[in-house]
Amino acid sequence: MITAIVTFALPAPMSRQQARDTFLGTAPKYQGLDGLVRKHYILSEDGRTAGGVYLWRSRAQAEAAYSDEWRAFVRAKYGAPPVIAFYDTPVMVDNVAHDVWSDVDAAP
């Protein structure tokens, strides 16, 4: 499993309500995306940085999703280019499902 943390500096602060409305508008784009297990939209407390925390089945699937087209979409939508950091995710704790997955398990 791979976790990708994507951030972008906003040209102007965004309120929580603005972020919520914007994120709800883009959420359908990520439903059913090949290899994406889950996405968490994020907004800094000062509203100046936004992004997402993604859990992917593989690095290749993540990189395929972060195409030039996707990068252009983010830049156009939020006014800034995305910065992407990848992390290996060998273990995941899920307190909702009351389970722990390792990289050899099939995650939800």
N, C-alpha and C positions, 0 to 999 in steps of 0.2 A: 504494500500500500504506500501511496505517496500523498503527503500533505503539501499543498501549494498555498502560500500566503501572498495574496495580490493586494497591493495598495496603490493609491494614487492621491497626490496632493490636489485638493480642490482649489479652483481659482477664487472662490468665495465660500465662506462657511455655509454649511447646510444644516438646517434644523433636523431634529429627529423625525418630525412629521414629513418634511420634504424627502428625507432619505427613505422613510418607509414607503411613501407613495411611489418614488422612483424605483426602489428595489422591487416592489410588488409588480411594477410594470415590466421589469426585465426577467423576473423569476421564471415565467413559462419557457423562456429561451433555454433554460438549463434542465428542464424536466426531460427525462429520457435521453440525456446526453451520454453517449457511449463512454463507459468507464467511470462516470461520476457517481460516487456513492452518496455524498451530501455536500451542500454548500451552506455556509453561514455568511450572510452579509454583515459587514462591520462598518461602524462610523466612530471616529474618535470623539471624545467628550467635548472637544472644542469645535467639532463639526468641520474641521479643515482637512481631514484625511478620511477616505472611505476605501472600501475594497471588499475582499471576501477571503474566507478560509475554506478551501476545497479539500475533500478527501477523494482521491482517485485510486482506482485499482492498479494503474501502472503509470510510470513516467511518460511512456509513449502516448498513452491516451490523453494525458494532461497536455503535453506539448502539441498534440494534434488540435486540441480545442483552443489553444492560445495562438491561433493563426494570425497572419497579417490582417485578415478581415476583422477578427475579434479585437485586435489591438486598435484598429482604426475606429471600430464601434465605441470602444471605451474612451478613446481620445475625443471623439465627437460628442458623446453623451455627457462626459464629466469634465472636459476641458483640460485633460492631462493624460500623459501616457502611463500605462500600468508598469509597476515594478513587481517582478515575480521572484519569489524565493521558494525553492523546493526542499522538502525534508523527507527522509525515509521515515516511515511510520511502522515500526516493528510490532507495536502493541497498542491496542485501543481499548479504553474502558467505556462501557455504555451503561450508565446508571438507570436509564429508562428500561432497557431490556434486561438489566441485571446480569450482564455478561462481560466477559473480557475476550478479545480476539487478538491472536498473534498473526504475524504475516503469513503463517502457514495455514491459517484458518480461512474459511470463506466468510468474509464480512457481510453484513446485511446488504 
